[in-house]
């Protein structure tokens, strides 16, 4: 799975409106801030195992929004989203990535995938 493509398809949706792009960017940024903040708060203030486990999950899942946010910010530049999706069947990709975006629920999964993609692109 390509995390940059996930962000691009999510931002484009079915029509690629500017309004949708802004809403999705805000969703990604708020996801990072709120989920990680709440997760860290639960980890530091809870004494129960269940609350701490939930705090750990919340922090890890919230960190998945960090690469999505970074890609979304990069794709907000004029023409960047169109260039990313040039020649792509967006309807097909939207159906595919609608299911794949459930990986956001697996703590740190998108972080690991984004790092893997970045390392694969880097010329050694």
N, C-alpha and C positions, 0 to 999 in steps of 0.2 A: 504494500500500500504506500502511496506517495502522499505525504502529509501536505505538501504544497498544493497538490492537485485537490485534495480534500478541502482545503481552505478556499481555493479558487472556485470549485463547484458549489460550495456552500454559499459563497458570496454572490455567485452568478444566479443561482436558483433557476427558475424557468425563463426569466426574461432579462436578467442582468441590469436591473435598475440601480441607479445611484443610491436611492433610499435603502434598498436591500443591502447594498454593500456597507453602508454606514451602520445599519442595525446589526449585521453579522459581526462587524469589527467591534462594536460596543459589546455584543454578547461575549465574544472571546476575551476582551479586556476585563469585563466585569467578572467573567468566570474565573480568571486567574486570581484577581484580587480578592473576591469574596470567598471562594472555595479555599484558597490557601490560607487566608487570614482566619477563617472560621476553623479550619483544620488544625492550624497551629495553636489557636486558642484552646480548642478541645484537648489537644495533646498536653498542653502546659497546665490546664486547670482541672482536668478530670482525674479522678482517682480510680474509677471503674475500668475494667478491662474492655468492656463493650464500647464505652465512650472513647477510650483511647484508640481502639481499633478503627472506629468510625472516623476519628480525627486523622488517623494515618491514611485511611483510604481517601478521605476528602482532600487532604493535602496532595497526595499522589495524583488523583484524578484532576484536581485543579491545575497542577503543573502541566497536564496535557494541553491546556489552553495556551500555554506560553509559546510553543512553536506555531500554533495556529494564529495567535496574535501577531507574531513577528512576520509571518507570511502575509497575513491580511494587511498589515501596514505597508509592506512592500508592494502588494497588489493594488493599493489605493492610488498609486501614481497614475497619472493619465496614460491610458493605453496598455498598462501592465497586465491587467486582467484579460483584456482582449488578446494580447500576445500570448499569454499563458494558455488560453483556450482555443487558439487558432487551429482550425482543422479537427477539432474535437466534437464528437456527437454529444452535446451537452445533456440531451434528454436521457441517453443511455448511461452516461457517466453519473448523472443525478440519481438514477435508480440504483446504480451500483454503490455509490458512496453513501446513499441514505442508510444502507445496511452497515457499511464499513465504519460509519461514524460512531457506532456503538463501542468501538475500541477506546473512545474517550473515557468510558467507565472502568477500563482496566488501568490501574495506577501506573503512571510513567510510560505507558505503551507508546504514545505518540512522541514522547521525548526521545525514546530509544530509536524509533523509526526515523525521526528527523535527523538524529545524529548519524545513523547508518547511511541515510541518503547523502548527507553532507560529506561524510568520509568517502563515499563511493564517487562523488563528483570531484573530489580534490585530487589533482595530479601529484603523484609522488615522484 
